[in-house]
Amino acid sequence: MIKNNLHVAIILDGNRRFARRIGQSPWKGHEEGVKRVEELLDWCKELNVKELTLYCFSIENFNRSREEVNFLMALFKKFFKRFENNKKIDENKVKIRFIGEKNLLEKKIQEIIKRLEKKTEKYNGFIINFALAYSGRQEILSAIKRLIKEKKEINEKNFQDSLWVSDEPDLIIRTGREKRTSNFLLWQSVYSEWLFLDKMWPEFTKQDLKEAIEEFKGRQRRFGK
């Protein structure tokens, strides 16, 4: 059965390849990718997406060049700073959450994150989960450590409740032509439907999201039955 309000997760891949293809610096691709994220809010509202989880930056991405990592951190600061003053967040009651090893991020980004989560914690109109410094394996290890520390029984319910994000996505979209999961939502995606697109993330459009949701609705979800 298809829910009316979907949880969609997206792996935002292909920024650098897009930039190279149009003869720009690879960093320009990240700037174009941010523009698509800003538009997603409106698209999701129109298409009855209730929750959105975006894979923005993995723990492994810290292994990229210092120049690129610094550029991305500056871009995140600028982007999330704009979110603090975005009227649509309040008007649409958007709850903003951040998942990942947040302590690995710059202090200024951690401060912005904390303010955004605090400001929107009681909103329930729409949820955005930003995966930053994220690793699915680390999320699982963190959940196990938390259960042991709290001396709780290790069962599926307690384990899922201990994850950084407990909600399971209905549909996961990966742009950028690659066909792999890249350590993303390893536990939560066990019965998610996957869709891999050849388009690079900066090329992603509202029509692409609409078609992805329509294809998802045409699939038969068996959940192992």
C-alpha positions in Angstrom: 0.0 0.0 0.0 1.3 3.4 -1.0 1.3 6.1 1.7 -0.1 9.5 0.8 2.8 11.3 2.4 6.1 9.8 1.4 9.6 9.8 2.9 12.0 10.4 0.0 15.8 10.2 0.4 18.2 11.4 -2.2 22.0 10.8 -2.7 23.1 14.2 -4.2 25.7 12.9 -6.6 27.4 14.3 -9.7 28.1 17.9 -8.8 31.8 17.9 -9.9 31.1 15.9 -13.1 28.4 18.3 -14.1 30.8 21.3 -13.6 33.5 19.7 -15.6 31.2 18.9 -18.5 30.2 22.5 -18.8 33.8 23.7 -18.6 33.6 25.1 -15.0 35.6 24.6 -11.9 34.5 21.4 -10.0 33.5 23.7 -7.1 30.9 25.4 -9.3 29.0 22.2 -9.4 28.5 22.3 -5.6 27.1 25.8 -5.9 24.6 24.6 -8.6 23.7 21.6 -6.4 22.8 23.9 -3.5 20.4 25.7 -5.8 18.5 22.5 -6.5 18.2 21.7 -2.7 16.7 25.1 -2.2 14.0 24.4 -4.8 13.2 21.0 -3.4 11.2 22.4 -0.5 8.6 23.7 -2.9 8.6 20.6 -5.1 8.1 18.3 -2.1 5.2 20.3 -0.8 3.4 20.1 -4.1 4.1 16.4 -4.5 3.0 15.3 -1.0 6.4 14.4 0.3 6.3 14.5 4.1 9.9 13.8 4.9 13.1 14.3 2.9 16.6 12.9 3.8 19.5 14.3 1.8 22.9 12.7 1.7 25.1 15.9 1.6 28.5 14.9 2.9 29.9 11.6 4.1 32.6 10.9 6.6 34.7 9.6 3.7 34.3 13.0 1.9 36.8 14.4 4.5 39.4 12.5 2.5 39.0 14.9 -0.4 41.4 17.8 -0.9 41.6 20.4 1.8 40.6 23.0 -0.7 37.4 21.2 -1.6 36.5 20.4 2.0 37.0 24.0 3.0 34.9 25.2 0.1 32.1 22.8 1.0 32.2 23.8 4.7 31.9 27.5 3.7 29.0 26.6 1.4 27.2 24.7 4.2 27.6 27.7 6.5 26.2 30.1 4.0 23.3 27.7 3.0 22.2 26.9 6.6 22.6 30.5 7.7 20.1 31.4 5.0 17.8 28.7 6.3 17.7 30.5 9.7 16.1 33.5 8.1 14.0 31.6 5.5 10.3 32.5 6.1 9.2 29.3 4.3 10.6 27.3 7.2 8.2 28.9 9.7 5.3 29.2 7.3 5.4 25.5 6.4 6.4 24.3 9.9 9.5 22.6 8.6 11.4 20.5 11.2 15.1 20.4 10.4 17.3 17.7 11.7 21.0 16.8 11.1 22.3 13.3 11.2 25.9 12.2 11.3 29.1 12.8 13.3 28.3 16.4 13.9 31.3 16.9 16.2 33.5 16.5 13.1 32.1 19.6 11.5 33.5 23.2 12.1 32.3 24.8 15.3 30.4 27.6 13.5 28.5 25.0 11.5 27.7 23.1 14.7 26.4 26.3 16.2 24.1 27.0 13.3 22.9 23.4 13.3 22.1 23.6 17.0 20.1 26.8 16.5 18.1 25.4 13.5 17.2 22.2 15.3 16.2 24.1 18.4 14.1 26.6 16.5 12.2 23.9 14.5 12.0 21.0 17.0 8.3 21.4 17.5 7.3 21.8 13.9 5.5 18.9 12.2 4.5 20.2 8.8 7.5 18.7 6.9 10.8 17.1 7.9 14.2 17.5 6.4 17.1 15.4 7.5 20.5 16.6 6.4 23.1 13.9 6.4 26.4 15.6 7.2 29.6 13.8 8.1 27.4 10.8 7.8 28.2 7.0 7.7 25.7 4.2 7.8 28.1 1.9 9.5 29.0 4.6 12.1 25.3 5.1 12.7 24.8 1.4 13.5 27.8 1.3 15.8 26.6 4.5 17.5 23.2 2.9 18.1 24.7 -0.3 19.6 26.9 1.8 21.9 24.0 3.9 23.0 21.9 0.8 23.9 24.8 -0.7 25.9 25.4 2.6 27.7 21.7 2.9 28.6 21.5 -0.8 29.5 18.6 -1.5 27.2 17.7 -4.7 25.6 19.1 -5.0 22.1 16.0 -5.7 19.9 14.8 -4.2 16.6 12.6 -1.6 18.1 15.1 -0.3 20.6 17.9 -0.4 18.0 15.8 1.6 15.4 14.9 4.1 18.1 18.6 4.6 18.8 19.6 5.4 15.2 20.3 9.0 14.1 17.1 8.9 12.1 14.6 6.1 12.8 12.2 6.8 9.9 12.5 4.4 7.0 12.5 6.0 3.5 9.9 4.8 1.0 12.0 5.8 -2.0 15.7 6.5 -2.4 16.9 8.3 -5.4 20.5 8.5 -6.5 21.6 10.9 -9.2 25.0 10.9 -11.0 24.8 7.6 -12.9 26.4 5.5 -10.2 24.5 2.4 -8.9 25.6 1.8 -5.4 24.3 2.7 -1.9 27.5 4.3 -0.6 27.0 3.6 3.1 23.7 5.5 3.2 20.9 4.5 5.6 22.0 0.9 5.7 19.5 -0.2 8.3 16.6 2.0 7.3 16.7 1.2 3.6 16.2 -2.5 3.9 12.8 -2.3 2.2 13.1 1.0 0.4 12.6 1.2 -3.3 15.7 2.5 -5.2 15.9 4.6 -8.3 19.2 5.4 -10.0 19.3 8.3 -12.5 21.9 9.2 -15.1 21.3 12.9 -14.5 23.8 14.8 -12.4 22.3 16.4 -9.2 22.5 20.0 -10.6 20.4 18.8 -13.5 17.6 17.4 -11.3 14.2 19.0 -11.9 10.8 19.0 -10.4 9.7 16.8 -13.3 12.3 14.2 -12.4 11.0 14.1 -8.8 7.5 13.8 -10.1 8.3 10.9 -12.4 10.3 9.1 -9.7 7.3 9.2 -7.4 5.0 8.1 -10.1 7.3 5.1 -10.9 7.5 4.3 -7.2 3.7 4.3 -7.0 3.6 1.8 -9.8 5.9 -0.7 -8.0 4.5 -3.5 -5.8 6.2 -3.4 -2.4 6.2 -6.9 -0.9 8.3 -6.3 2.3 9.6 -9.9 2.0 6.2 -11.5 1.6 
